[in-house]
Amino acid sequence: VNKDNVRQMLERADLNNDGLMDADEFLAATISLFAMQRHPSLLQRVFRIFDLDGSGFITVDELKRALERQRPMDDYDVEQLMREVDTNGD
């Protein structure tokens, strides 16, 4: 792994774009990496739970609908969450 790869991994893990990796971001990155290596089919199944229309993308509306199964969320909270995790804006 070269410096550029490490820099890219750290940038992806820095969900709030503050230039630092806090404990929550580290945990999320570690769990994601572990899960992808150990259970790639599980990640695909979980993704499909959120991707309600099967488009291959999770929209703000789909995210909100999935999260509201656990607790009510307002549009601002869901949009903020999407901005934090959608690193490439697609």
Secondary structure as GFF3:
##gff-version 3
##sequence-region A 1 90
A	DSSP	alpha_helix	3	13	.	.	.	ID=ss1
A	DSSP	alpha_helix	23	38	.	.	.	ID=ss2
A	DSSP	alpha_helix	40	50	.	.	.	ID=ss3
A	DSSP	alpha_helix	60	67	.	.	.	ID=ss4
A	DSSP	alpha_helix	75	85	.	.	.	ID=ss5
###
